[in-house]
Amino acid sequence: MKKILVATEKPFAPVAVEGIRKVAEQSGYELILLEKYTAAEELLTAAEQVDALIVRSDKITSAVLDAARNLKIVVRAGAGYDNIDLDAATTRGVVVMNTPGQNSNAVAELALGMMVYQARGHFNGKPGTELKGKKLGVHAFGAVGRIVAKIAQGFGMEIYAYDPFIDAEQIRSAGVNPVSAVEDLYSACQYISLHIPANEQTRKSIGERLLSLMPDDGVLVNTARKEVIDEEGLLRVMESKPGFRYVSDIAPDSALVFEEKYPGRFFFTPKKMGAQTQEANVNAGIAAAQQIIDFIEKGVTRFQVNK
């Protein structure tokens, strides 16, 4: 019997696990769970005899791939896959997939929720501001960015977007103003919502050069990855612009500096929260399981990312 391992340091919701189990067992696969593990060795041991692996933000290193001698496919239940060593997987003949779009609404709702929370002063009882009439820049107009724009339109915000990989007419057809240069996005908008992946081109790409173009009361909203932020540059902007604010669903390495120097001007969730909804868990988990079955049984590679 083929085996699927669900290895999640941050577990799926129970209803999602049951959905994954149903997909696996209906196809004659055994489901193995490794939840809330605390040591890499636990993952190495659990992966030794499995044919497929479903993960969330868990690190799939070359050591894990070496230990998983029967492994054929790894599916990241979510869009980003920078936590998986693609080169090592490719060298070992292991297919890597993601589940694009399954977490998009959850991430988008969180981005707008954090904007409201910051605009209203963390609900501290003092007067805040409204989102209506404010300019929002969406940096990357993929699945999440599109939903962010749609929700923000409901707030009455004026939306701009920059994405060099999407035709301007597609952006315009969504009721959003396309900009041709990333600098124009940052100089035009009070709010910027980040949706770029973390890769060689984007790591530390959001720093002083771009953020200094934003107004003094600018708000940077990061539901992407902390690696895309140049933290030293961000801190310089926080210092030079007393009204500038940063909200993120993952704490930066310099979180203590923010706590000491910029109270009230930041908010970080306790852990990465973008996909932490029951609905997103179910959508991504079941999609991951079905993609594994389709690949092993039919050779379907639609969402393969290490081609």
PEUR-V30624 format. One line per field, one symbol per residue. ss: DSSP state (H for helix, E for strand, C for the rest). phi: phi as a letter, one per 20 degrees, with the letter a starting at -180 (. if undefined). burial: I if it has 24 or more other ideal C-beta (glycine too) atoms within 12 Angstrom, else O. A space follows every 10 residues. Layout:
ss = ???
phi = ???
burial = ???
//
This chain:
ss = CCEEEEEECC CCCHHHHHHH HHHHHHCCCE EEEEECCCCH HHHHHHCCCC CEEEECCCCE CHHHHHHCCC CCEEEECCCC CCCECHHHHH HCCCEEEECC CCCHHHHHHH HHHHHHHHHC HHHCCCCCCC CCCCEEEEEC CCHHHHHHHH HHHHCCCEEE EECCCCCHHH HHHCCCEECC CHHHHHHHCC EEEECCCCCC CCCCCECHHH HCCCCCCCEE EECCCHHHEC HHHHHHHHHH CCCCEEEECC CCCCHHHHHH HCCCCEEECC CCCCCCCHHH HHHHHHHHHH HHHHHHHHCC CCCECCC
phi = .fcddddcfd fffgffffff ffffffende dddcdlfdcg fffgffegde ebcdcdefed effffffefe fdbcdefqef cfedffffff gemefdcdcg nfdgffffff gfffffgffe mmlenefdcd egneeddden degfgffgff ffffeneedc bcbfdcfgff fffemdefce cffffffedf dcdebefebf fdgledbfge ffffffdfce dddecfffee fffffffgfe dfdfcccbeb fffegfffff dcfndbbcff bfdgeecfff gfgfffffff ffffffecmf cgdfdde
burial = OIIIIIIIII IIIOOIIOII IOIIOOIOIO IIIIIOIOOO OOIIOIIOOI IIIIIIIIII IOOIIOIIOO IIIIIIIIII IIIIIIOIIO OIOIIIIIII IIIIIIIIII IIIIIIIIIO OOOOOOOOOO IOOIIIIIII IIIIIIIIII IIIOIOIIII IIIOOIOOOO IOOIOIIIIO OIOOIIOIII IIIIIIIIOO OIOIIIIIOI IIIIIOOIII IIIIIIIIII IOIIIOIIOO IOOIIIIIII IIOIIOOIOO OIOIIIIIIO OIIIIIIOOI IIIIIIIIII IIIIIIOOOO OOIIIIO
//
